[in-house]
Amino acid sequence: MDKIQDTIEILKMYNQDHIIKLLKKLEGKEKEELIEQINHIDFHQIMELYSNTKKEIAIKENKIENINYLDKAKLSPDQKAEFDSLGEKVVRNGEYAVVTMAGGQGTRLGFSGPKGTFKLDVYGKGKYLFEILAENLKQANEKYQTKIPWYIMTSQENNQETEDFLEKNNYFGYEKENVIIFKQGELPLLDKQGKLLISKENKIKEASDGNGGTYASLRLSGCLADMKEKGIKWVFIGGVDNVLLKMVDVTLLGMAIKKGVSIASKSVVKANPHEKVGVFCKMNGHPKVIEYAELPEKMAEETDYEGELKYGESHIMCNLYTIDAIEKVSKENLMYHHALKKNSYIDENGKEIIPDEPNSYKFESFIFDAFEFFNDIAILRGKREDDFAPVKNKDGVDSPKTAKELYEKYWKKQEKLAKEF
């Protein structure tokens, strides 16, 4: 009884009277599960995030400076050979792991199901996004005579479907014992008045806490400990939806080792000053990625003495970390961003309400917000046609149509190069 009373006191303190009413209506297991869920919520944190929705984010221009990078295409043969040798050694020694963030649904593609289960219409018969990634890793295993552990992060929403899909497709020939699936964290959804939303299952409605939650999820799931046990020293983290993603780029890895940094990333040049992508920079002396909406227009258009954009290095979700770097940021509180979204909910009379317009806040942290905890980052500029073909939108840019064209063109070029050698 004390536990119920304690829970009610917490709800009163944070003005969640509608949840108290719901609790009083429920019986047995349903009631127990809701109490358990309430007691796992950090109300202080969630209310702080809610109060932040009322504040403006201001970035002072004078705190931002451009960041150094190396262009892969302009490396000297000796430089590239040195980087490749350093990176290859780590991979061959079994000290390298890959994490794929696959918690999203294919909603923006007009596709029902986990994004990784989307089939891209390549070569007539098509390939699933998970299949493309598995092929990428199998090639690396063969080339470097190793077995790279593959950690796949799902969400509460798509975990079961993802597991069933991979099992049914025999992990696309990737050894099952080298695939580890874990779930990312969630945060409650709040309406515009700061009230928690209730789901059809009489639970507090939650949503994934953003790709920045990957670090903490790796630690809390036990995957970080598993990596340490395996002797992993470097970890690559990328998304599920870039069909040209190089998950094992020994040049990038070797560059990071040579530079003596804990984090590294691959970039591609912005298509134009106003392309809607996050760009690398330094803020207060630390690496950072600024979202396109937060970069002042004047800075977005600024060029250097060679006529290149000063803030032109796009973040393409192609990131590399030492195991210690992941452990460090997994314990830090990353900044949370909010988005106003449409979410259905159950009202006080038990009726489902499906809103016509955005009605609630979703909170998420971004993976690149962790870069600020380090003094430096190694950035390797790649090429869009070699490294970046995302499947994000149903039509237009970054759609299945553009990804298919880039993918087929890239592999045609690789086959031609292979014949020449």
C-alpha positions in Angstrom: 0.0 0.0 0.0 2.9 2.3 0.8 4.3 1.8 -2.7 1.0 3.0 -4.2 0.8 6.0 -1.9 4.4 6.9 -2.7 3.7 6.7 -6.4 0.6 9.0 -5.9 2.7 11.5 -4.0 5.2 11.7 -6.9 2.4 12.2 -9.4 0.9 15.0 -7.3 4.2 16.7 -6.9 4.5 16.9 -10.7 0.8 17.7 -11.4 0.0 14.4 -13.1 -3.5 14.1 -11.6 -4.9 12.3 -14.7 -2.5 9.4 -14.0 -3.7 9.2 -10.4 -7.2 8.8 -11.7 -6.1 6.1 -14.1 -4.2 4.3 -11.3 -7.4 4.2 -9.1 -9.4 2.6 -12.0 -6.9 -0.2 -12.6 -6.6 -3.5 -10.9 -4.1 -6.4 -10.6 -1.3 -6.7 -13.1 -2.2 -3.6 -15.1 -2.0 -1.5 -12.0 1.4 -3.1 -10.9 2.9 -2.5 -14.3 1.9 1.2 -14.4 3.3 1.7 -10.9 6.5 0.1 -12.0 6.7 2.3 -15.0 6.0 5.5 -13.0 8.8 4.6 -10.6 11.3 4.3 -13.4 10.6 7.8 -14.7 13.0 10.6 -13.8 10.3 13.2 -13.3 12.8 15.9 -12.4 14.6 15.4 -15.7 11.4 15.2 -17.8 9.9 18.3 -16.3 13.2 20.2 -16.9 13.1 19.1 -20.5 9.5 20.4 -20.7 10.5 23.8 -19.2 13.2 24.0 -21.9 10.6 23.8 -24.6 9.7 27.4 -23.6 13.2 28.7 -24.1 15.0 29.9 -27.2 18.3 28.3 -28.3 20.8 31.0 -29.0 24.2 30.3 -30.6 26.7 33.1 -30.4 28.5 33.4 -33.7 31.8 34.4 -32.2 32.1 31.0 -30.4 32.1 29.1 -33.6 35.1 28.3 -35.8 35.7 26.0 -38.7 37.3 22.6 -38.2 40.3 20.8 -39.8 39.8 17.7 -41.9 41.7 15.5 -44.4 40.4 14.8 -47.8 40.7 11.1 -48.6 41.1 11.8 -52.3 44.0 14.2 -51.6 46.0 11.9 -49.3 49.5 11.1 -50.6 50.1 7.4 -51.4 52.5 7.2 -48.4 50.0 8.8 -46.1 47.2 6.6 -47.2 49.4 3.5 -46.9 50.4 4.4 -43.3 46.8 5.0 -42.3 45.6 1.8 -43.9 48.3 -0.2 -42.3 47.5 1.1 -38.8 43.7 0.6 -39.3 44.1 -2.9 -40.8 46.2 -4.1 -37.9 43.3 -3.3 -35.4 40.7 -5.0 -37.6 42.8 -8.1 -38.2 43.5 -8.4 -34.5 39.8 -8.6 -33.7 39.8 -5.3 -31.9 37.0 -3.7 -33.9 33.3 -3.8 -33.5 30.3 -2.3 -35.5 27.1 -0.9 -34.1 24.1 -0.3 -36.4 21.3 2.0 -35.2 18.1 0.4 -36.4 15.5 1.7 -34.0 13.4 3.6 -36.6 10.3 2.7 -38.6 10.0 3.3 -42.3 7.1 5.8 -41.9 8.7 8.5 -44.0 9.2 6.0 -46.8 5.5 5.1 -46.7 6.7 1.7 -45.5 5.2 -0.3 -42.6 7.9 -2.0 -40.6 11.4 -1.5 -39.2 13.5 0.6 -41.6 16.2 -2.1 -41.9 13.6 -4.5 -43.4 12.9 -2.1 -46.3 13.8 -3.6 -49.7 15.7 -1.4 -52.1 14.9 -2.1 -55.7 18.5 -2.8 -56.9 19.4 -5.1 -59.8 15.8 -6.1 -60.4 15.4 -8.5 -57.5 16.1 -6.0 -54.7 18.1 -6.1 -51.4 17.0 -5.3 -47.9 18.9 -2.6 -46.0 20.0 -5.1 -43.4 21.2 -7.4 -46.3 23.3 -4.6 -47.7 25.0 -4.0 -44.4 25.6 -7.7 -43.8 27.3 -8.0 -47.2 29.5 -5.0 -46.3 30.6 -6.7 -43.1 31.1 -10.1 -44.7 33.4 -8.6 -47.3 35.5 -6.9 -44.5 35.7 -10.2 -42.6 36.9 -12.0 -45.7 39.4 -9.2 -46.6 40.9 -8.9 -43.1 40.5 -12.6 -42.1 38.5 -11.8 -39.0 35.0 -12.0 -37.5 33.7 -8.5 -36.6 31.0 -8.5 -33.8 27.9 -6.7 -35.1 25.7 -5.0 -32.5 22.2 -3.9 -33.7 20.3 -1.4 -31.7 16.5 -1.7 -32.1 13.7 0.2 -30.3 11.0 -1.2 -28.0 8.6 -0.6 -30.9 10.5 -2.7 -33.6 12.7 -5.1 -31.6 10.5 -8.2 -32.0 9.9 -7.6 -35.7 13.6 -7.0 -36.3 14.6 -10.2 -34.5 12.0 -12.3 -36.3 13.1 -10.8 -39.7 16.8 -11.5 -39.2 16.1 -15.0 -37.9 13.8 -15.7 -40.9 16.5 -14.5 -43.3 19.3 -16.4 -41.5 21.0 -13.0 -40.7 21.8 -12.8 -44.4 24.7 -15.3 -44.0 26.3 -13.4 -41.1 27.2 -15.8 -38.3 24.4 -15.5 -35.6 26.9 -15.8 -32.7 28.5 -12.6 -34.0 25.2 -10.6 -34.0 24.1 -9.0 -30.7 20.7 -7.2 -30.6 20.0 -4.6 -27.9 17.3 -2.0 -27.3 17.6 1.8 -27.0 16.1 3.8 -24.2 12.8 5.7 -24.1 11.5 8.9 -22.6 7.8 9.8 -21.9 5.8 12.0 -24.3 4.3 15.2 -22.8 1.4 17.3 -24.1 1.7 21.1 -24.4 0.6 21.5 -20.8 3.3 19.1 -19.5 1.0 16.2 -18.9 2.1 12.7 -19.6 0.2 10.9 -22.5 -1.6 7.7 -21.8 -1.5 4.8 -24.3 -4.2 2.3 -25.3 -2.5 -0.2 -23.1 -3.0 2.0 -20.0 0.6 2.9 -19.8 2.5 6.1 -20.0 3.3 6.7 -23.7 7.0 6.7 -24.4 9.2 7.1 -27.5 12.9 6.4 -28.3 15.3 8.9 -26.7 17.2 9.6 -30.0 20.4 8.3 -31.4 22.4 10.0 -28.7 20.9 7.4 -26.4 23.1 4.8 -28.2 26.0 5.3 -25.8 24.0 4.7 -22.6 22.1 1.9 -24.2 25.3 0.1 -25.0 26.4 0.3 -21.4 23.0 -0.5 -19.8 22.4 -3.5 -22.1 25.7 -5.1 -21.2 27.0 -4.7 -24.8 29.8 -2.4 -23.7 31.0 -5.1 -21.1 30.7 -7.7 -23.9 32.9 -5.6 -26.1 35.5 -5.3 -23.4 35.5 -9.0 -22.8 36.1 -9.6 -26.5 39.1 -7.2 -26.4 37.5 -4.5 -28.6 39.4 -1.2 -28.8 37.6 0.7 -31.6 33.8 0.9 -32.2 32.1 2.1 -35.4 28.5 3.5 -35.0 26.4 4.1 -38.1 22.8 4.1 -39.3 20.8 1.4 -41.0 19.7 3.6 -44.0 22.9 4.6 -45.8 23.4 2.0 -48.5 27.0 3.2 -49.3 28.1 3.3 -45.6 31.6 2.0 -45.1 31.5 0.4 -41.7 35.1 -0.8 -41.9 37.2 2.0 -43.4 40.8 1.3 -42.4 41.9 4.7 -43.7 39.5 6.5 -41.3 40.6 4.2 -38.4 44.3 4.6 -39.2 44.0 8.4 -39.4 42.3 8.4 -35.9 45.1 6.3 -34.5 47.9 8.4 -36.1 46.3 11.6 -34.8 45.9 10.1 -31.3 42.3 11.0 -30.9 39.4 9.2 -29.3 36.8 10.0 -31.9 36.7 10.2 -35.7 34.1 10.8 -38.4 33.7 10.8 -42.1 32.1 13.8 -43.9 31.0 14.7 -47.3 30.9 18.3 -48.7 27.6 20.1 -48.5 25.8 20.1 -51.9 25.1 23.8 -51.4 25.4 26.3 -48.5 21.7 25.8 -47.5 21.5 22.0 -47.8 19.6 20.7 -44.7 22.4 18.8 -43.0 24.3 19.2 -39.8 27.9 20.5 -40.3 31.1 20.0 -38.3 32.7 23.0 -36.6 34.5 23.8 -33.3 32.6 25.6 -30.6 34.4 26.9 -27.5 37.4 24.8 -28.7 35.5 21.5 -28.8 34.2 19.6 -31.8 30.6 20.0 -32.6 27.9 19.4 -35.2 25.5 22.3 -35.8 22.1 21.5 -37.2 21.3 23.5 -40.4 18.6 25.4 -38.6 21.0 26.6 -35.9 23.8 27.8 -38.3 23.5 31.6 -39.0 22.9 32.2 -42.8 26.0 34.4 -43.0 28.2 31.6 -41.7 26.6 29.0 -43.9 27.7 30.9 -46.9 31.2 31.8 -45.7 34.1 30.5 -47.8 37.8 30.1 -47.3 40.7 31.4 -49.4 40.3 28.4 -51.8 36.6 29.2 -52.3 35.4 26.2 -50.3 32.6 26.5 -47.7 34.1 27.1 -44.2 31.3 25.1 -42.7 30.9 22.6 -45.5 31.7 19.2 -43.8 28.4 17.4 -43.5 27.9 14.8 -40.7 26.8 11.6 -42.4 26.4 9.3 -39.3 29.7 7.6 -39.9 31.4 7.8 -36.5 34.3 6.0 -34.9 35.2 5.8 -31.2 37.7 4.2 -28.8 35.9 1.9 -26.3 37.0 4.3 -23.5 35.3 7.2 -25.4 32.0 5.3 -25.5 32.3 4.4 -21.8 33.0 8.1 -21.0 30.0 9.5 -22.9 27.6 6.7 -21.8 27.7 8.2 -18.3 27.3 11.9 -19.4 24.0 13.7 -19.7 23.7 14.7 -23.3 21.7 17.8 -24.3 18.1 16.9 -25.3 16.3 18.5 -28.3 12.5 18.6 -28.5 10.1 18.2 -31.4 6.4 18.8 -31.5 4.7 15.7 -32.9 1.3 14.2 -33.5 0.6 11.4 -31.0 -2.6 9.6 -30.2 -3.6 9.2 -26.6 -6.3 8.1 -24.2 -8.3 10.8 -22.5 -9.7 10.7 -18.9 -12.8 9.0 -20.1 -10.8 6.2 -21.8 -11.5 7.4 -25.3 -8.7 7.4 -27.9 -7.9 10.8 -29.3 -6.2 11.0 -32.7 -5.0 14.6 -33.1 -5.1 16.6 -36.4 -2.1 18.6 -35.5 1.1 18.2 -33.4 0.0 17.9 -29.8 3.0 16.6 -27.8 6.7 16.9 -27.2 9.2 14.1 -28.0 12.6 14.5 -26.5 15.8 13.1 -28.0 19.5 13.5 -27.8 21.7 13.4 -30.9 24.7 11.2 -31.3 27.0 14.1 -32.3 26.2 16.0 -29.1 28.8 13.7 -27.4 31.6 15.2 -29.5 31.7 18.2 -27.2 33.1 16.1 -24.4 36.4 15.7 -26.4 39.1 18.2 -27.3 39.6 17.0 -30.9 38.1 14.8 -33.6 39.7 13.3 -36.8 37.6 14.1 -39.8 38.1 12.3 -43.1 36.3 13.9 -46.1 34.9 11.2 -48.4 32.8 11.5 -51.6 29.1 11.7 -51.8 29.0 9.2 -54.7 31.1 6.8 -52.7 29.9 7.2 -49.1 26.5 8.7 -48.9 23.3 7.3 -50.3 20.6 7.5 -47.6 17.1 6.1 -47.8 15.0 8.6 -45.9 12.2 10.1 -47.9 9.5 8.5 -50.1 10.4 10.7 -53.1 12.9 13.3 -54.2 16.3 13.7 -52.4 17.6 10.9 -50.3 14.8 8.5 -51.5 14.9 4.9 -52.7 15.2 6.1 -56.2 18.3 8.2 -55.6 19.8 5.5 -53.3 19.3 2.8 -56.0 21.0 5.0 -58.6 24.0 5.7 -56.4 24.3 2.1 -55.2 24.3 0.6 -58.7 26.6 3.2 -60.1 29.1 2.7 -57.2 29.3 -1.1 -57.6 29.5 -0.8 -61.3 32.6 1.4 -60.8 34.1 -1.1 -58.3 33.7 -4.0 -60.7 35.4 -1.9 -63.4 38.3 -1.1 -61.1 38.6 -4.7 -60.0 39.0 -5.8 -63.7 41.7 -3.2 -64.3 43.7 -4.6 -61.5 
